Amino acid sequence: MTAILAMFANDGQTADEAVVTRMLGRMGSRGGARASVWREGGVVIAISRHEWEFGPGFSGPVLIVQDGDHVIAADASLYYRDDLRRKLAAKGVRPKGQTPSHLILAAYQAFGEKCPEILEGDFSFVIWDRKNRRVIAARDFMGRRPIFFADLSGTVVIASAIGAILEHPRCSRTLNLSSIAETMAGYVSPSEATCYQSISRLHAGHTLLRDGRSQPHILVHWQAPNFYTGSPLSFDDAADQLRKLLSAAVSERLAHTGNSAVWMSGGRDSTAIFAAGSQAVRDSGLACNLRPVSISYPVGHSGREDETIQAVATHWRSSVQWLSISDIPLLDNPHERAARRDEPFAHAFESVHRALASATSAIDTHVALDGLGGDQLFLLSPIHLADLFRNGNWLSLARQWKADNFKKHDLSTFFRWAVQPVLPTSVLVGARRFRHGRPLEAWLRRCLPEWINPSFARQYGRPEYARLLTGRRRGEAVSSTESRWYFTDPFFTRVFSLGAECALEHGVEVRSPLYDQRIIEFAATRPVSDHLAGTERKRLLRHAMRGLLPPDVLAPRDRRTGSAQDYSGNSVRQALAAPFNVQFPSSALENVGLIDVPAFERARMKFVRYGSPTLILPLLLTLHTEHWLRAREMRENGMRDSRQHNRELISTTGCSTSARVTSNSPEEFVPPFI
């Protein structure tokens, strides 16, 4: 992936080269092999890219492209390019080149601000329209390539990383404590807020526009469709259509030559990716190979799927690049990792992503495919019981309750899945009267952890039921709302972006064929029965893979496999073995008033003793946040000490050190996090 930087100053004063160098340097992990800077008036557009991304199928051999009055810097891998060219030709627009930058710029010339709507791929970009004094920046709906922005006293700054904007001399480093508190809950605000008050986030599937000297405004260019809407295609025809769509989606995302990796578990999704891709390679004679990269778990472990993985690889006469879970610590040097992050939010399985990416690099490829999207598209949670209850389908409700293997008289579970999701907020909150002050848990909403300082929560307006994540559309099924939530909640796109950054450290670009827009639109039309019938799950996806996967792999399973709960639970339990105030004698979170340490201790002891699964993520994110705040405090103190040292040098020698500190030479500049 590529580092993008753009600055638009109302006063016409462009940032000097030293500032641009520092800002690009803070994004060194995103690209440092080659860089380019374009300047005009008060506008600066800069970009840097890794050498391997200059190859075909990636962002390509150009950095900044100018075509008349239009200038673009793009970080993109585009798919279905022939279809895009046909759409452009219909508008009378011919791209001046074949790289993603040329194609996106041509799309802007043909469709204006709506150009992101016709792009298919993983992208982020900034376009400067010189004639109309317009800025447009956009991200695809999966959101692996981030964009942040800030309005700094009349200068709008856009960058691929928060750290780059922090290097601008006008950028305040004041923390947004409300956002940091939400981080511990695993909540990502639908607003543009980040952990810094002066910096905003452009969410996935959104476009930033700025005309002239106006304030930037945000548009939504992608929305998830309603699901389970129905289709005239029969089940068999739909399975055939899904196979064709999946084959095309994988083919579009393969490396143009050599190997492509598939991060393969023994589940339905990544095995389908591997099988569909292997068949596509065989049918088309493409000059590439698919290799599974997989993690081995011990016998008896909840994550073990080794036998299924090997069976799929053997079926396609492929060899597995194995990793051992025992060699992958969940928390690997957390303080050091935190010091490198721009934000406290961390990927819960970042060490797993790094290990998979390292193994991918070892088989000599820069492309890894994963199975993300399969659960969102083809698996129904027990929330479908709420639709049956809401519509009065009592017989179907009873049958599905039995098929889901719930206990016959487990009324609390029935209430949780069938009744609670359709209750209004007023009823949920009103239940406090009968539950010793505790409201009922709301569906698709996250509450702040119990160890958040209550006075802070009151001060910053964080009531328990203000965290509505996705609203149900008029007439929409409850199941459909949950499916849309997986595609639109910013928590998931934030996780995808962090996972992509982990892979990028090893020169690997992760791609997700099931997040193909064509597959999503098709899957949304299929009825609930395609995904769930009695005890059968993911029926349509399994039916589509007939002949491509061994029958025993496609057969229904009597239990869930491939769970990481043992791995994550045991790792977090080890990390929390010692009391919080022993690990952190002076807690940074406590010092800023964010947490109540005794309340955290109660939650820690509860988890250590009973292993409550719902506590794993907030406990883990709280640890990451504590490490991040401590690392930031050390860094800020170091910067203050350095500035004080420079002032003392100037006062005693009369010489300024600024020329040395702000050198234009990239070789002499050391980014702060490295």
PEWO-V974670 format. One record per helix or strand of 2 or more residues. SS is the DSSP state (@ for helix, = for strand). FROM is the first residue (numbers start at 1). TO is the last residue. If there is no record, write none. Layout:
ss=SS from=FROM to=TO
ss=SS from=FROM to=TO
This chain:
ss== from=2 to=9
ss=@ from=17 to=25
ss=@ from=28 to=30
ss== from=34 to=40
ss== from=43 to=49
ss=@ from=51 to=54
ss== from=64 to=67
ss== from=70 to=78
ss=@ from=81 to=90
ss=@ from=100 to=118
ss== from=121 to=129
ss== from=134 to=139
ss== from=147 to=152
ss== from=155 to=159
ss=@ from=162 to=166
ss=@ from=177 to=184
ss== from=200 to=202
ss== from=206 to=211
ss== from=217 to=220
ss=@ from=235 to=253
ss== from=258 to=263
ss=@ from=268 to=284
ss== from=288 to=296
ss=@ from=306 to=315
ss== from=321 to=324
ss=@ from=325 to=327
ss=@ from=334 to=340
ss=@ from=350 to=362
ss== from=367 to=369
ss=@ from=374 to=378
ss=@ from=384 to=390
ss=@ from=394 to=403
ss=@ from=411 to=422
ss=@ from=425 to=434
ss=@ from=454 to=459
ss=@ from=478 to=488
ss=@ from=490 to=504
ss== from=509 to=511
ss=@ from=513 to=515
ss=@ from=517 to=523
ss=@ from=528 to=531
ss== from=532 to=533
ss== from=536 to=537
ss=@ from=539 to=544
ss=@ from=551 to=554
ss=@ from=565 to=575
ss=@ from=580 to=583
ss=@ from=588 to=591
ss=@ from=597 to=610
ss=@ from=615 to=653
ss=@ from=658 to=661
ss=@ from=666 to=668
